[in-house]
């Protein structure tokens, strides 16, 4: 279990705010309960920053503002996912 997974409560709802991945593997604003989706283990290995784009639903508004602002960590993670994964 990774550090990121340990920090996520088993009943916490996360929403994905990154770019959609090809072949329907992951869509923006998908909601997951109880942690990160296990069907994306390969993508997490290829681009660890992908996990950073799953945020608690309660923090969605703040996260979207940060995502739009260049130079912020979430903006950098989004850009890295765009460049490393097939979107």
Buried (B, 14 or more C-beta within 10 A) or exposed (E): EEEBEEEBEEEBEBBBBBBEBEEEBBEEEBEBEEBBBEEBEEBBEEBBBBBBBBBBEEEBEEBBEBBEEEEBEBBEBBEBBEEBBEE
